[in-house]
Amino acid sequence: MSRTDLALSASRKRKLRDGAKLLPVIGAFLFLSPIITVFTGPLSLFGLPLIFIYVFGVWLGLVLAARAMARRLESR
């Protein structure tokens, strides 16, 4: 492998690691009170309150993003 390939690989891994560190911050931001209150209306989807779908949707998205990042970091 050439030096440029190694440098590019190291740069990608560092960016991925930085993204993994930023994921909890993004999650905390999405669960802040001003953002959650946008979804606290009388609306429902499939019989479930919109706030319920938002909270568990964000949670599921964060779990899946963390899993994908962990797998990519493991393979490199």
Summary of the structure (lengths in Angstrom):
residues: 76
radius of gyration: 17.7
end to end distance: 14.3
largest distance: 59.3
contacts: 166
relative contact order: 0.14
helix: 80%
strand: 5%
